[in-house]
Amino acid sequence: MTKTVVLTGAGVSAESGVPTFRDARGLWEGYQVDEVATPRAFRARPDIVHAFYDARRASLETVEPNPAHVALARLEAGLGDELLLVTQNVDDLHERAGSTGVLHMHGQLRSALCVGCDVRSPWTGPLGDGPDCPACGAPELRPDVVWFGELPYEMDRIFAALDEAELFVSIGTSGAVYPAAGFVQYAAARGARTLELNIEPSEGTHWFHEARHGPASVLVPEWIDRLLG
Ligand SMILES: [Zn+2]
């Protein structure tokens, strides 16, 4: 039975040096969103899309989990299956900090999805050179990330957990991207307490019962120390 649902977003990984998706000009590391993050872009220019994600996958080698990731792994150790940790992040910093049950609602860089057979395979190298799918042998692997126009993964499981939750905590998210931005209202309507931990008030900050603002690497360990006593 899930009692606590935690949602993490780009703000948690930003402190590890993972670039947040959009810069001030609305670009992702120099690319327009619709050049690299839509199914249409992948059909039109798979070389550009693969180059973008291959570079981001490779850059994971240069970043490390920060105290927020480490504290959330401690929370999982303390709460067991009463915790569901949902992340919008496609990096693997939660896993590298020790979390094991992370639900990646937007997919993962270190995973490849086969367009031919729908099987996903762990993947650390590039995809741009057209490697074969380990499951079916077809050279039809794509990044296992959710693009604009695609449904996030495991929404049924997330909403079922929010139905049961007594506490919903949003960490490092802008509150601008749906459906995740709607989790707070959904959880609160079903009786959960809601808490925001973010560098600044998010777009949805007024929906939370309580909001604390500052770096995740400070706020998250503080909150978890108090919770676990
Ligand atoms: Zn396949």
Residues whose N, C-alpha, C, O or C-beta is under 5 A from the ligand:
A	BS01	ZN	C114 G116 C117 C133 A135 C136 G137
